[in-house]
Amino acid sequence: MSRQVEAFSETQIWAHKHLIHFTAALLLTGFMLTYPQLLGWLAYVLAAPVELAGKALGLSIAGYSAYSLGLQVARIIHRLAGIGLIIVALVVFFREIWHPRKWFIWPEGGFGEAVRNMIRYYIHKEAARFSKYNLGQKAWAWAVIIGVPVMVVTGLILWFRSLFPAGVVEAAHMIHLIGAILAALGLMVHVYAALGIPEHWPAVRAMFRTGTLPEEYVKKHHPLWYEKIAGGEEEEK
């Protein structure tokens, strides 16, 4: 059996799973509330279990149509998912802030070479000298690091809009919407890169289950990272 290399900590595995859950809920309910003309049918889907539960418990939901009830459920889910996202972000922050050199998201080598490596690997299907993360993965990591606080702050402004001037609320709404659209587009690329490229499946399994990668896989797909591991470096970029 090939020797295994630790790629992801238990905290990273836990956080990644829950970030997916909460982000999916936020995007789905957020776009549903923003574009009801396109996704309004989901309101009836969300309302159905609430109506069934209300009937089973003998509770009256007077004053709400199925559609308006579904929208209210979507708002509640959106806010609960936002709170969940904040909790996950805080856990990751306080667990990882002490080890910045082990985040592997800092620049390594020249930008031009990093781009050429991306072209070799994804366009020409050739071997590339990646470290633990390539340029695209690092960019995605930074997008999440910067984007989550921005979405949290603008989301809280929208939640407590009565406390802020109308201009601030309007700006927060625009930033929040643009951030959501960029997050959705980035997430589609991220999911495709993870699931649509068979060579990446061992990394997906490591992120969601084992936390480890076979040594031969690391040596082939992440040679710069492997060289550091083989050289005994404990604190890597």
C-alpha positions as MATLAB code, in Angstrom:
seq = 'MSRQVEAFSETQIWAHKHLIHFTAALLLTGFMLTYPQLLGWLAYVLAAPVELAGKALGLSIAGYSAYSLGLQVARIIHRLAGIGLIIVALVVFFREIWHPRKWFIWPEGGFGEAVRNMIRYYIHKEAARFSKYNLGQKAWAWAVIIGVPVMVVTGLILWFRSLFPAGVVEAAHMIHLIGAILAALGLMVHVYAALGIPEHWPAVRAMFRTGTLPEEYVKKHHPLWYEKIAGGEEEEK';
ca = [
       0.000    0.000    0.000;
       1.305    3.438   -0.949;
       2.367    5.719    1.866;
      -0.240    8.367    2.591;
       0.474   12.079    2.847;
      -1.683   14.225    5.109;
      -3.355   16.830    2.913;
      -6.253   18.169    4.987;
      -6.851   18.458    8.709;
     -10.052   17.376   10.442;
     -10.996   21.048   10.798;
     -10.571   21.636    7.066;
     -12.667   18.576    6.205;
     -15.404   19.613    8.634;
     -15.402   23.230    7.443;
     -15.441   22.326    3.745;
     -18.480   20.077    4.155;
     -20.475   22.661    6.058;
     -19.435   25.533    3.818;
     -20.983   23.595    0.944;
     -24.236   23.029    2.890;
     -24.627   26.627    3.992;
     -23.478   28.167    0.706;
     -25.921   26.033   -1.279;
     -28.774   27.072    1.027;
     -27.760   30.735    0.846;
     -27.485   30.807   -2.935;
     -30.715   28.908   -3.527;
     -32.842   30.948   -1.134;
     -31.101   34.213   -1.998;
     -31.690   33.906   -5.733;
     -35.219   32.708   -5.065;
     -35.983   35.860   -3.054;
     -34.220   38.128   -5.562;
     -35.639   36.579   -8.725;
     -39.075   35.215   -7.772;
     -40.191   35.426  -11.401;
     -37.666   32.672  -12.193;
     -37.488   30.672   -8.970;
     -40.801   31.523   -7.344;
     -41.990   27.950   -7.844;
     -39.580   26.943   -5.090;
     -41.771   28.855   -2.639;
     -44.468   26.223   -3.056;
     -41.899   23.476   -2.469;
     -40.758   25.104    0.779;
     -44.296   25.845    1.901;
     -45.597   22.294    1.445;
     -43.855   20.635    4.443;
     -44.729   23.598    6.672;
     -48.394   23.358    5.710;
     -48.380   19.587    6.288;
     -46.712   20.010    9.673;
     -49.199   22.714   10.599;
     -52.142   20.472    9.750;
     -50.648   17.535   11.614;
     -50.134   19.659   14.733;
     -53.456   21.438   14.409;
     -51.805   24.817   13.894;
     -53.390   27.541   11.795;
     -51.293   29.431    9.257;
     -53.912   32.041    8.505;
     -53.008   35.058    6.424;
     -50.408   33.260    4.316;
     -50.848   31.893    0.852;
     -48.668   28.965   -0.084;
     -46.468   31.326   -2.087;
     -46.014   33.957    0.641;
     -45.444   31.241    3.240;
     -42.716   29.741    1.071;
     -41.012   33.103    0.786;
     -41.061   33.501    4.561;
     -39.543   30.027    4.961;
     -36.853   30.970    2.435;
     -35.998   34.109    4.434;
     -35.685   32.088    7.629;
     -33.499   29.450    5.947;
     -31.335   32.190    4.401;
     -30.710   33.831    7.754;
     -30.071   30.556    9.579;
     -27.633   29.505    6.852;
     -25.922   32.880    7.183;
     -25.476   32.320   10.911;
     -24.112   28.846   10.168;
     -21.646   30.308    7.685;
     -20.452   32.817   10.278;
     -19.900   30.049   12.837;
     -17.900   27.928   10.383;
     -15.823   30.935    9.317;
     -15.025   31.815   12.936;
     -14.008   28.240   13.769;
     -11.679   28.108   10.762;
     -10.281   31.549   11.541;
      -9.378   30.765   15.142;
      -8.011   27.319   14.259;
      -5.930   28.351   11.246;
      -4.845   31.939   11.975;
      -1.883   30.721   14.008;
      -0.336   28.793   11.104;
      -0.363   31.136    8.071;
       2.703   29.512    6.480;
       0.783   26.264    6.194;
      -2.119   27.712    4.233;
      -0.298   27.109    0.914;
      -2.050   30.092   -0.672;
       0.877   32.495   -0.896;
       2.644   33.278   -4.194;
       5.344   30.801   -5.187;
       7.620   31.597   -8.107;
       6.629   33.961  -10.901;
       3.062   34.692  -11.954;
       3.894   33.948  -15.579;
       5.203   30.494  -14.758;
       2.107   29.795  -12.650;
      -0.096   30.681  -15.628;
       1.992   28.535  -17.962;
       1.638   25.617  -15.551;
      -2.130   26.045  -15.625;
      -2.118   26.010  -19.439;
       0.116   22.927  -19.535;
      -2.108   21.008  -17.149;
      -5.631   22.050  -18.104;
      -5.254   22.855  -21.809;
      -2.456   20.632  -23.082;
      -2.992   17.846  -20.496;
       0.705   17.827  -19.667;
       2.496   17.472  -16.349;
       2.889   20.734  -14.446;
       4.990   21.722  -11.454;
       2.247   22.573   -9.011;
       2.695   22.967   -5.294;
      -0.149   21.859   -3.011;
      -2.493   24.314   -4.759;
      -2.234   25.751   -8.248;
      -2.870   29.374   -9.224;
      -6.599   28.846   -9.766;
      -7.063   27.097   -6.429;
      -5.162   29.843   -4.628;
      -7.302   32.472   -6.339;
     -10.447   30.623   -5.228;
      -9.135   30.450   -1.659;
      -8.515   34.198   -1.617;
     -11.946   34.835   -3.124;
     -13.483   32.901   -0.218;
     -11.291   34.600    2.408;
     -12.245   38.054    1.144;
     -15.749   37.257   -0.055;
     -17.163   35.656    3.104;
     -16.597   38.734    5.329;
     -18.000   41.003    2.601;
     -21.124   38.852    2.262;
     -21.536   38.630    6.038;
     -21.272   42.400    6.545;
     -23.602   43.281    3.661;
     -25.994   40.525    4.715;
     -26.188   41.884    8.257;
     -26.873   45.379    6.882;
     -29.750   43.984    4.824;
     -31.045   41.975    7.790;
     -31.071   45.032   10.073;
     -31.791   47.557    7.344;
     -33.863   49.783    9.615;
     -30.663   50.749   11.457;
     -28.898   52.088    8.357;
     -29.454   54.944    5.877;
     -31.222   54.033    2.652;
     -28.075   54.681    0.593;
     -26.053   52.228    2.688;
     -28.753   49.576    2.377;
     -28.942   50.054   -1.385;
     -25.160   49.757   -1.744;
     -25.103   46.682    0.496;
     -27.833   45.063   -1.597;
     -25.904   45.663   -4.825;
     -22.620   44.347   -3.376;
     -24.414   41.353   -1.856;
     -26.061   40.485   -5.168;
     -22.849   40.849   -7.186;
     -21.027   38.735   -4.604;
     -23.693   36.034   -4.816;
     -23.482   35.911   -8.616;
     -19.673   35.699   -8.525;
     -19.871   33.013   -5.829;
     -22.293   30.962   -7.927;
     -20.082   31.209  -11.017;
     -16.933   30.423   -9.052;
     -18.603   27.508   -7.327;
     -19.628   25.992  -10.659;
     -16.029   26.145  -11.874;
     -14.791   24.758   -8.560;
     -17.229   21.827   -8.613;
     -16.435   21.038  -12.243;
     -12.682   21.092  -11.565;
     -13.207   18.729   -8.630;
     -15.726   16.282  -10.104;
     -15.398   16.749  -13.843;
     -11.685   15.926  -14.015;
     -11.015   12.297  -13.008;
      -7.414   13.070  -12.057;
      -8.744   15.188   -9.191;
     -10.955   12.519   -7.631;
      -8.329   11.366   -5.102;
      -8.142   14.945   -3.830;
     -11.943   15.064   -3.538;
     -11.908   11.839   -1.539;
      -9.191   13.283    0.685;
     -11.135   16.491    1.289;
     -14.395   14.757    2.170;
     -13.283   11.502    3.772;
      -9.704   10.480    4.448;
      -7.726   13.717    4.632;
      -4.787   11.959    2.974;
      -3.392   11.460   -0.526;
      -1.227    8.621   -1.846;
       2.427    9.614   -1.970;
       2.668    8.710   -5.664;
      -0.282   10.972   -6.452;
       1.356   13.883   -4.658;
       4.656   13.195   -6.414;
       2.981   13.227   -9.843;
       0.433   16.027   -9.502;
       2.064   18.270   -6.893;
       5.825   17.881   -7.425;
       6.828   21.144   -5.719;
       4.861   20.203   -2.620;
       6.310   16.692   -2.717;
       9.846   18.060   -2.877;
       9.213   20.055    0.279;
       7.724   17.042    2.050;
      10.605   14.810    0.946;
      13.049   17.461    2.080;
      11.538   17.424    5.548;
      10.275   20.986    5.529;
       7.721   21.351    8.294;
       6.581   24.865    7.537;
       5.703   25.278    3.918;
       4.225   28.136    1.978;
];
